[in-house]
C-alpha cells in the first residue's frame, strides 16, 4: 500500500516569522481576512521583518491580496478548518492554535454573535490543569485572544464582568509557580506577563459612560422591563438585576420569570423525573436551582461552530464553508443531498476542545 504522506526525506512545512513567532505558511494563507489585516499591517507598513516580502508571499499571493482589497466589501469570507488525524495513509494533526486561526478568532471576538462562544472557550482553556501542559502556540494565542477581548470590552462598553473573570483566571495561572516562577519557558512567560500587564492596564482604564440615548432603562415602563428580563437565560444576570434597583428586585421575584427559565433550560422529562422522585420544590425559583444542580444548564449561543459530516470541517454556522458535497463528482457518486444543514452538527466549546485531546475539568 503506498504511503501518501510526507516521510523523513520531505523538506517539511514552510514557516514564516511574524511578530508573534514562527507560524506555518499554510495557516497564514488560509484566510483572505488575515491577508488584508494581519499581513498587510505587519508586513507592508515598513515593520521590521527577517523574511523579505517576495519570499513569504509569492506573486500569485500578492495579486490575491490586491484582489481581496478591491473586493473586501463584496467578498464573502468563509473561515473554516478541516480536522486531520494521523493515520497510516496521512501524517499530520490539526493543532488548536492552527484551528483558531483558520476559524478567524480575531473577527469572532469582534462579532457580538460569537463573542460569548469565544469567551467560554477562553474560560475553559484558562481552567486547564496544569496550564503548562498546553502547547506554547496555544498559550500565545490564548493570551492574544484575552487581550483582544479586553479591547473589545473597552470599545463596546459591554461584558465587563466577563473580562474581570478572565483576568482573575490569568492571575491564578501566575500564582501556580514552581521555584518562584511559572512553569515553562522563561522567555515565553516574559511575553505572557507583558500581555497580562497590558490587559490589566486596559481594565484599569475602563470607564462605563452613561448612555446618551433616551429613554434609559430606569425610565421604561414595567412591561418593557419585564420583557427584557424574560429574555435573559443566565440566572446570575437575574441576581445582578435584583440588586440594581427596587423595580428590578420586584420583577425578578415573579413566578413567570423563573417558570420560563425552567422551560428553557430543562426538558419535560427532566422536570417530571425530578417531580416523581419527590425532590422538586413547589416554588419555581427553588425548582430551577434544584434542576440546575441535578442536570446542569443548557448552553445557549447566538452562533456556534458546527461540524460538517461530509468533509469533516469545522466552521461558523452563520458563514458556511466550501463543502465537498457541492462538488459535481461527489454528487454523482453519492447522489443529490436534499438538506445539507441536516449534516451540520453544533459543537459546544467543551466538545470543540475534545477534538484536540484537551482535558477540561
Secondary structure as UniProt FT lines:
FT   TURN            8..9
FT   STRAND          15..18
FT   TURN            19..20
FT   STRAND          21..24
FT   HELIX           25..28
FT   HELIX           32..34
FT   HELIX           35..39
FT   HELIX           40..43
FT   HELIX           53..56
FT   HELIX           59..70
FT   TURN            71..74
FT   STRAND          80..82
FT   HELIX           96..102
FT   TURN            103..104
FT   HELIX           105..110
FT   HELIX           112..126
FT   HELIX           131..133
FT   HELIX           136..156
FT   HELIX           160..175
FT   STRAND          177..178
FT   TURN            179..180
FT   STRAND          181..182
FT   HELIX           186..204
FT   HELIX           217..219
FT   HELIX           222..229
FT   TURN            230..231
FT   HELIX           235..242
FT   TURN            243..244
FT   HELIX           246..251
FT   TURN            252..253
FT   HELIX           255..265
FT   HELIX           268..276
FT   TURN            277..278
FT   HELIX           284..295
FT   STRAND          305..308
FT   TURN            309..312
FT   STRAND          313..316
FT   TURN            317..319
FT   HELIX           324..326
FT   HELIX           328..334
FT   HELIX           340..343
FT   STRAND          344..347
FT   HELIX           349..354
FT   TURN            355..357
//
